[in-house]
Amino acid sequence: MKLVSFSEGGQRRIGVVESDKVADLTAAGLPASMLEFLEGGAAALRAAAQALTNAPRVPLSEIKLEAPISRPPKILAVGLNYRDHVEEAGMEIPKFPMIFNKQSTSIQAPYEVFHMPRASSALDYEGELGIVIGRRCRHVSSDNASEVIAGYTVVNDVSVRDWQLRVPTFTMGKSFDTHCPIGPWITTADEIPDPHTLDIKTWVNGELRQSSNTQYLIFDCFEIIEHLSTAFTLEPGDIIATGTPGGVGITMKPPSLLKVGDVVKIEIDGIGHIENAVIDEPEDTAAIL
């Protein structure tokens, strides 16, 4: 299934994408929140499959696709996890996964704009495969890691390079508001039998910048889950961005960072694509809410 969060008429709901329509799971009696749905685990997935028989259908053209999870409990990310990206960055192959986090307020919808921040113009893209955790878990072995994965999504790990690199920890440079577009939906794990065979591509204004395959991950999806769950509990709705391949803007010669008006499209086999334009950070972000 392709699990989607969408809004129509000011109301947010969840559904399943079927060709050019969405089966409205919320109207069929399931939760309106994807996070609440994922917390239901395998029973919720079974209920969704059963609800498809009678769930009302809504044309995709008449709804707005939202971020599949609007506020994940955690957004965890892996740095330097493709060999060609390590090489273009002039770094050494890491011995262990290099983990950082993005704040949950960085989430953005799959086709919405993201901001050129007032604080910097060193804006860059990173196309990544995202793992969506489906079960609360700790001390998960790599052999069993597939059992805790709800599905997969596309992630743009938008990066403000000067903020990222001026201190040893990446959190500030990775966590600006709007700097984690995800989607367009969650493709459930049963539709991705092997997450390590997926082509991943990134275009900027139609120019192909990144072209790789998840087979080239240094630490694969299951090893990452084993590593993270050694230290802390993973929860339903957590998103793990698995790293980006070579071809980011900062390492091009000369560097080709994003500008206002640029459009970034990221596509992964078996999942779909997200596409987001860059705009200046609006003035109203200075408001005290």
NUFI-456153 format. One record per residue (C-alpha): residue number from 0; x, y, z. Coordinates in nm, 3 decimals, m for minus. Layout:
residues N
@num = NUM | x = X | y = Y | z = Z
...
end
This chain:
residues 289
@num = 0 | x = 0.000 | y = 0.000 | z = 0.000
@num = 1 | x = 0.093 | y = 0.362 | z = m0.052
@num = 2 | x = m0.019 | y = 0.532 | z = 0.269
@num = 3 | x = m0.084 | y = 0.901 | z = 0.227
@num = 4 | x = m0.178 | y = 1.199 | z = 0.443
@num = 5 | x = m0.396 | y = 1.448 | z = 0.260
@num = 6 | x = m0.622 | y = 1.744 | z = 0.318
@num = 7 | x = m0.950 | y = 1.833 | z = 0.155
@num = 8 | x = m1.186 | y = 2.111 | z = 0.253
@num = 9 | x = m0.966 | y = 2.208 | z = 0.546
@num = 10 | x = m0.971 | y = 1.859 | z = 0.698
@num = 11 | x = m0.666 | y = 1.632 | z = 0.720
@num = 12 | x = m0.710 | y = 1.258 | z = 0.668
@num = 13 | x = m0.516 | y = 0.946 | z = 0.571
@num = 14 | x = m0.569 | y = 0.713 | z = 0.281
@num = 15 | x = m0.427 | y = 0.469 | z = 0.031
@num = 16 | x = m0.330 | y = 0.577 | z = m0.319
@num = 17 | x = m0.483 | y = 0.369 | z = m0.597
@num = 18 | x = m0.385 | y = 0.494 | z = m0.943
@num = 19 | x = m0.539 | y = 0.843 | z = m0.972
@num = 20 | x = m0.757 | y = 0.817 | z = m0.661
@num = 21 | x = m0.718 | y = 0.799 | z = m0.284
@num = 22 | x = m0.916 | y = 0.554 | z = m0.074
@num = 23 | x = m1.020 | y = 0.760 | z = 0.230
@num = 24 | x = m0.931 | y = 0.546 | z = 0.532
@num = 25 | x = m1.041 | y = 0.811 | z = 0.781
@num = 26 | x = m1.389 | y = 0.818 | z = 0.631
@num = 27 | x = m1.389 | y = 0.440 | z = 0.665
@num = 28 | x = m1.333 | y = 0.467 | z = 1.041
@num = 29 | x = m0.955 | y = 0.471 | z = 1.078
@num = 30 | x = m0.758 | y = 0.756 | z = 1.243
@num = 31 | x = m0.705 | y = 1.092 | z = 1.077
@num = 32 | x = m0.341 | y = 1.100 | z = 1.192
@num = 33 | x = m0.077 | y = 0.884 | z = 1.023
@num = 34 | x = 0.119 | y = 0.872 | z = 1.348
@num = 35 | x = m0.182 | y = 0.737 | z = 1.536
@num = 36 | x = m0.239 | y = 0.488 | z = 1.255
@num = 37 | x = 0.121 | y = 0.362 | z = 1.264
@num = 38 | x = 0.102 | y = 0.322 | z = 1.640
@num = 39 | x = m0.167 | y = 0.063 | z = 1.572
@num = 40 | x = 0.095 | y = m0.163 | z = 1.415
@num = 41 | x = 0.008 | y = m0.474 | z = 1.216
@num = 42 | x = m0.356 | y = m0.462 | z = 1.330
@num = 43 | x = m0.395 | y = m0.115 | z = 1.177
@num = 44 | x = m0.246 | y = m0.232 | z = 0.847
@num = 45 | x = m0.489 | y = m0.525 | z = 0.839
@num = 46 | x = m0.776 | y = m0.288 | z = 0.915
@num = 47 | x = m0.665 | y = m0.062 | z = 0.631
@num = 48 | x = m0.655 | y = m0.353 | z = 0.386
@num = 49 | x = m1.008 | y = m0.453 | z = 0.489
@num = 50 | x = m1.135 | y = m0.095 | z = 0.471
@num = 51 | x = m1.032 | y = m0.067 | z = 0.106
@num = 52 | x = m1.340 | y = m0.266 | z = 0.009
@num = 53 | x = m1.581 | y = 0.010 | z = 0.107
@num = 54 | x = m1.370 | y = 0.321 | z = 0.164
@num = 55 | x = m1.487 | y = 0.620 | z = m0.045
@num = 56 | x = m1.251 | y = 0.728 | z = m0.323
@num = 57 | x = m1.136 | y = 1.085 | z = m0.382
@num = 58 | x = m0.957 | y = 1.194 | z = m0.703
@num = 59 | x = m0.590 | y = 1.279 | z = m0.641
@num = 60 | x = m0.644 | y = 1.596 | z = m0.842
@num = 61 | x = m0.893 | y = 1.723 | z = m0.583
@num = 62 | x = m0.683 | y = 1.686 | z = m0.268
@num = 63 | x = m0.357 | y = 1.825 | z = m0.132
@num = 64 | x = m0.084 | y = 1.578 | z = m0.042
@num = 65 | x = 0.060 | y = 1.656 | z = 0.299
@num = 66 | x = 0.378 | y = 1.526 | z = 0.459
@num = 67 | x = 0.300 | y = 1.160 | z = 0.536
@num = 68 | x = 0.389 | y = 1.226 | z = 0.902
@num = 69 | x = 0.353 | y = 1.588 | z = 1.006
@num = 70 | x = 0.552 | y = 1.564 | z = 1.329
@num = 71 | x = 0.766 | y = 1.249 | z = 1.354
@num = 72 | x = 0.879 | y = 1.157 | z = 1.706
@num = 73 | x = 1.237 | y = 1.156 | z = 1.576
@num = 74 | x = 1.411 | y = 1.237 | z = 1.248
@num = 75 | x = 1.745 | y = 1.057 | z = 1.245
@num = 76 | x = 1.992 | y = 1.081 | z = 0.961
@num = 77 | x = 2.314 | y = 0.915 | z = 0.849
@num = 78 | x = 2.606 | y = 1.114 | z = 0.711
@num = 79 | x = 2.867 | y = 0.990 | z = 0.464
@num = 80 | x = 2.686 | y = 0.668 | z = 0.381
@num = 81 | x = 2.764 | y = 0.635 | z = 0.008
@num = 82 | x = 3.124 | y = 0.582 | z = m0.099
@num = 83 | x = 3.109 | y = 0.835 | z = m0.384
@num = 84 | x = 2.974 | y = 1.102 | z = m0.147
@num = 85 | x = 3.254 | y = 1.028 | z = 0.100
@num = 86 | x = 3.507 | y = 1.067 | z = m0.181
@num = 87 | x = 3.362 | y = 1.393 | z = m0.315
@num = 88 | x = 3.362 | y = 1.531 | z = 0.040
@num = 89 | x = 3.731 | y = 1.438 | z = 0.082
@num = 90 | x = 3.657 | y = 1.232 | z = 0.392
@num = 91 | x = 3.748 | y = 0.882 | z = 0.511
@num = 92 | x = 3.505 | y = 0.591 | z = 0.500
@num = 93 | x = 3.341 | y = 0.588 | z = 0.846
@num = 94 | x = 3.391 | y = 0.284 | z = 1.067
@num = 95 | x = 3.050 | y = 0.334 | z = 1.227
@num = 96 | x = 2.732 | y = 0.511 | z = 1.108
@num = 97 | x = 2.763 | y = 0.886 | z = 1.151
@num = 98 | x = 2.433 | y = 0.986 | z = 1.309
@num = 99 | x = 2.277 | y = 1.329 | z = 1.343
@num = 100 | x = 1.921 | y = 1.449 | z = 1.386
@num = 101 | x = 1.691 | y = 1.694 | z = 1.216
@num = 102 | x = 1.430 | y = 1.867 | z = 1.429
@num = 103 | x = 1.071 | y = 1.758 | z = 1.367
@num = 104 | x = 0.972 | y = 2.115 | z = 1.276
@num = 105 | x = 1.185 | y = 2.083 | z = 0.960
@num = 106 | x = 0.921 | y = 1.855 | z = 0.800
@num = 107 | x = 0.768 | y = 1.983 | z = 0.477
@num = 108 | x = 0.505 | y = 1.842 | z = 0.238
@num = 109 | x = 0.616 | y = 1.661 | z = m0.079
@num = 110 | x = 0.528 | y = 1.941 | z = m0.324
@num = 111 | x = 0.550 | y = 2.252 | z = m0.106
@num = 112 | x = 0.827 | y = 2.514 | z = m0.117
@num = 113 | x = 1.124 | y = 2.522 | z = 0.118
@num = 114 | x = 1.305 | y = 2.831 | z = 0.239
@num = 115 | x = 1.627 | y = 3.006 | z = 0.153
@num = 116 | x = 1.702 | y = 3.114 | z = 0.510
@num = 117 | x = 1.775 | y = 3.472 | z = 0.608
@num = 118 | x = 2.082 | y = 3.350 | z = 0.797
@num = 119 | x = 2.261 | y = 3.196 | z = 0.498
@num = 120 | x = 2.259 | y = 3.140 | z = 0.123
@num = 121 | x = 2.464 | y = 2.818 | z = 0.137
@num = 122 | x = 2.162 | y = 2.598 | z = 0.063
@num = 123 | x = 2.203 | y = 2.245 | z = m0.073
@num = 124 | x = 2.000 | y = 1.933 | z = m0.152
@num = 125 | x = 2.049 | y = 1.569 | z = m0.052
@num = 126 | x = 1.825 | y = 1.301 | z = m0.200
@num = 127 | x = 1.779 | y = 1.010 | z = 0.041
@num = 128 | x = 1.580 | y = 0.695 | z = 0.109
@num = 129 | x = 1.378 | y = 0.731 | z = 0.429
@num = 130 | x = 1.288 | y = 0.440 | z = 0.656
@num = 131 | x = 0.963 | y = 0.473 | z = 0.853
@num = 132 | x = 0.960 | y = 0.278 | z = 1.178
@num = 133 | x = 0.639 | y = 0.086 | z = 1.250
@num = 134 | x = 0.699 | y = m0.078 | z = 1.588
@num = 135 | x = 0.835 | y = 0.037 | z = 1.920
@num = 136 | x = 1.163 | y = m0.149 | z = 1.952
@num = 137 | x = 1.504 | y = m0.168 | z = 2.119
@num = 138 | x = 1.811 | y = m0.388 | z = 2.066
@num = 139 | x = 1.698 | y = m0.499 | z = 1.721
@num = 140 | x = 1.945 | y = m0.719 | z = 1.532
@num = 141 | x = 2.008 | y = m0.650 | z = 1.165
@num = 142 | x = 1.860 | y = m0.994 | z = 1.092
@num = 143 | x = 1.529 | y = m0.889 | z = 1.248
@num = 144 | x = 1.528 | y = m0.522 | z = 1.148
@num = 145 | x = 1.287 | y = m0.567 | z = 0.858
@num = 146 | x = 1.018 | y = m0.662 | z = 1.113
@num = 147 | x = 1.010 | y = m0.311 | z = 1.264
@num = 148 | x = 0.988 | y = m0.118 | z = 0.935
@num = 149 | x = 0.644 | y = 0.013 | z = 0.837
@num = 150 | x = 0.762 | y = 0.137 | z = 0.500
@num = 151 | x = 0.978 | y = 0.376 | z = 0.303
@num = 152 | x = 0.954 | y = 0.733 | z = 0.180
@num = 153 | x = 1.158 | y = 0.990 | z = m0.014
@num = 154 | x = 1.354 | y = 1.250 | z = 0.185
@num = 155 | x = 1.534 | y = 1.569 | z = 0.088
@num = 156 | x = 1.789 | y = 1.629 | z = 0.365
@num = 157 | x = 1.812 | y = 2.000 | z = 0.285
@num = 158 | x = 2.136 | y = 2.137 | z = 0.429
@num = 159 | x = 2.262 | y = 2.485 | z = 0.513
@num = 160 | x = 2.628 | y = 2.412 | z = 0.452
@num = 161 | x = 2.800 | y = 2.692 | z = 0.642
@num = 162 | x = 2.587 | y = 2.628 | z = 0.951
@num = 163 | x = 2.639 | y = 2.253 | z = 0.913
@num = 164 | x = 3.018 | y = 2.269 | z = 0.891
@num = 165 | x = 3.111 | y = 2.547 | z = 1.132
@num = 166 | x = 3.073 | y = 2.318 | z = 1.437
@num = 167 | x = 3.134 | y = 1.943 | z = 1.478
@num = 168 | x = 2.762 | y = 1.864 | z = 1.524
@num = 169 | x = 2.529 | y = 1.904 | z = 1.224
@num = 170 | x = 2.196 | y = 1.966 | z = 1.395
@num = 171 | x = 2.169 | y = 2.342 | z = 1.337
@num = 172 | x = 2.263 | y = 2.325 | z = 0.970
@num = 173 | x = 2.021 | y = 2.040 | z = 0.908
@num = 174 | x = 1.717 | y = 2.160 | z = 1.102
@num = 175 | x = 1.597 | y = 2.489 | z = 0.956
@num = 176 | x = 1.218 | y = 2.501 | z = 0.919
@num = 177 | x = 1.093 | y = 2.345 | z = 0.590
@num = 178 | x = 1.427 | y = 2.168 | z = 0.535
@num = 179 | x = 1.297 | y = 1.811 | z = 0.540
@num = 180 | x = 1.050 | y = 1.757 | z = 0.255
@num = 181 | x = 0.922 | y = 1.398 | z = 0.264
@num = 182 | x = 0.675 | y = 1.185 | z = 0.073
@num = 183 | x = 0.486 | y = 1.167 | z = m0.142
@num = 184 | x = 0.359 | y = 0.880 | z = 0.073
@num = 185 | x = 0.481 | y = 0.580 | z = 0.272
@num = 186 | x = 0.520 | y = 0.273 | z = 0.054
@num = 187 | x = 0.464 | y = m0.019 | z = 0.290
@num = 188 | x = 0.748 | y = m0.262 | z = 0.344
@num = 189 | x = 0.565 | y = m0.552 | z = 0.176
@num = 190 | x = 0.591 | y = m0.361 | z = m0.154
@num = 191 | x = 0.969 | y = m0.312 | z = m0.112
@num = 192 | x = 1.100 | y = m0.665 | z = m0.048
@num = 193 | x = 1.462 | y = m0.545 | z = m0.075
@num = 194 | x = 1.531 | y = m0.178 | z = 0.003
@num = 195 | x = 1.888 | y = m0.219 | z = m0.122
@num = 196 | x = 1.809 | y = m0.240 | z = m0.495
@num = 197 | x = 1.640 | y = 0.097 | z = m0.549
@num = 198 | x = 1.753 | y = 0.359 | z = m0.800
@num = 199 | x = 1.767 | y = 0.708 | z = m0.645
@num = 200 | x = 1.791 | y = 1.024 | z = m0.855
@num = 201 | x = 1.792 | y = 1.399 | z = m0.790
@num = 202 | x = 1.734 | y = 1.675 | z = m1.046
@num = 203 | x = 1.777 | y = 2.049 | z = m1.004
@num = 204 | x = 1.582 | y = 2.249 | z = m1.263
@num = 205 | x = 1.566 | y = 1.935 | z = m1.478
@num = 206 | x = 1.942 | y = 1.870 | z = m1.462
@num = 207 | x = 2.029 | y = 1.526 | z = m1.322
@num = 208 | x = 2.263 | y = 1.583 | z = m1.027
@num = 209 | x = 2.250 | y = 1.255 | z = m0.834
@num = 210 | x = 2.206 | y = 0.907 | z = m0.981
@num = 211 | x = 2.279 | y = 0.600 | z = m0.771
@num = 212 | x = 2.127 | y = 0.291 | z = m0.616
@num = 213 | x = 2.072 | y = 0.195 | z = m0.255
@num = 214 | x = 2.292 | y = m0.112 | z = m0.309
@num = 215 | x = 2.582 | y = 0.130 | z = m0.259
@num = 216 | x = 2.491 | y = 0.223 | z = 0.099
@num = 217 | x = 2.795 | y = 0.172 | z = 0.323
@num = 218 | x = 2.572 | y = 0.081 | z = 0.618
@num = 219 | x = 2.249 | y = m0.073 | z = 0.494
@num = 220 | x = 1.901 | y = m0.006 | z = 0.630
@num = 221 | x = 1.906 | y = m0.301 | z = 0.868
@num = 222 | x = 2.253 | y = m0.226 | z = 1.005
@num = 223 | x = 2.143 | y = 0.132 | z = 1.073
@num = 224 | x = 1.842 | y = 0.014 | z = 1.274
@num = 225 | x = 2.061 | y = m0.225 | z = 1.473
@num = 226 | x = 2.307 | y = 0.056 | z = 1.548
@num = 227 | x = 2.045 | y = 0.311 | z = 1.654
@num = 228 | x = 1.837 | y = 0.074 | z = 1.863
@num = 229 | x = 2.143 | y = m0.026 | z = 2.062
@num = 230 | x = 2.129 | y = 0.316 | z = 2.227
@num = 231 | x = 1.763 | y = 0.416 | z = 2.237
@num = 232 | x = 1.409 | y = 0.308 | z = 2.164
@num = 233 | x = 1.277 | y = 0.354 | z = 1.813
@num = 234 | x = 0.908 | y = 0.441 | z = 1.792
@num = 235 | x = 0.633 | y = 0.423 | z = 1.531
@num = 236 | x = 0.661 | y = 0.721 | z = 1.300
@num = 237 | x = 1.034 | y = 0.776 | z = 1.349
@num = 238 | x = 1.201 | y = 0.858 | z = 1.017
@num = 239 | x = 1.557 | y = 0.752 | z = 0.937
@num = 240 | x = 1.720 | y = 0.926 | z = 0.640
@num = 241 | x = 1.980 | y = 0.677 | z = 0.520
@num = 242 | x = 2.231 | y = 0.911 | z = 0.355
@num = 243 | x = 2.287 | y = 1.074 | z = 0.019
@num = 244 | x = 2.493 | y = 0.963 | z = m0.282
@num = 245 | x = 2.748 | y = 1.175 | z = m0.464
@num = 246 | x = 2.645 | y = 1.478 | z = m0.664
@num = 247 | x = 2.556 | y = 1.738 | z = m0.401
@num = 248 | x = 2.593 | y = 2.101 | z = m0.500
@num = 249 | x = 2.867 | y = 2.201 | z = m0.256
@num = 250 | x = 3.120 | y = 1.957 | z = m0.406
@num = 251 | x = 3.067 | y = 2.051 | z = m0.771
@num = 252 | x = 3.345 | y = 2.243 | z = m0.943
@num = 253 | x = 3.261 | y = 2.522 | z = m0.913
@num = 254 | x = 3.006 | y = 2.470 | z = m0.633
@num = 255 | x = 2.645 | y = 2.489 | z = m0.748
@num = 256 | x = 2.435 | y = 2.570 | z = m0.443
@num = 257 | x = 2.062 | y = 2.628 | z = m0.464
@num = 258 | x = 1.913 | y = 2.966 | z = m0.550
@num = 259 | x = 1.568 | y = 3.113 | z = m0.503
@num = 260 | x = 1.350 | y = 2.979 | z = m0.784
@num = 261 | x = 1.533 | y = 2.647 | z = m0.819
@num = 262 | x = 1.323 | y = 2.330 | z = m0.822
@num = 263 | x = 1.454 | y = 2.006 | z = m0.670
@num = 264 | x = 1.300 | y = 1.673 | z = m0.770
@num = 265 | x = 1.398 | y = 1.348 | z = m0.598
@num = 266 | x = 1.273 | y = 1.009 | z = m0.717
@num = 267 | x = 1.321 | y = 0.658 | z = m0.578
@num = 268 | x = 1.210 | y = 0.336 | z = m0.749
@num = 269 | x = 0.904 | y = 0.176 | z = m0.599
@num = 270 | x = 0.815 | y = 0.485 | z = m0.396
@num = 271 | x = 0.767 | y = 0.791 | z = m0.614
@num = 272 | x = 0.900 | y = 1.145 | z = m0.621
@num = 273 | x = 0.889 | y = 1.472 | z = m0.432
@num = 274 | x = 0.940 | y = 1.811 | z = m0.596
@num = 275 | x = 1.002 | y = 2.135 | z = m0.410
@num = 276 | x = 1.086 | y = 2.489 | z = m0.515
@num = 277 | x = 1.311 | y = 2.728 | z = m0.321
@num = 278 | x = 1.168 | y = 3.061 | z = m0.204
@num = 279 | x = 1.301 | y = 3.336 | z = 0.020
@num = 280 | x = 1.214 | y = 3.281 | z = 0.383
@num = 281 | x = 0.892 | y = 3.480 | z = 0.435
@num = 282 | x = 0.886 | y = 3.783 | z = 0.660
@num = 283 | x = 0.615 | y = 3.634 | z = 0.883
@num = 284 | x = 0.849 | y = 3.367 | z = 1.017
@num = 285 | x = 0.975 | y = 3.633 | z = 1.261
@num = 286 | x = 0.642 | y = 3.632 | z = 1.445
@num = 287 | x = 0.626 | y = 3.518 | z = 1.808
@num = 288 | x = 0.353 | y = 3.254 | z = 1.799
end
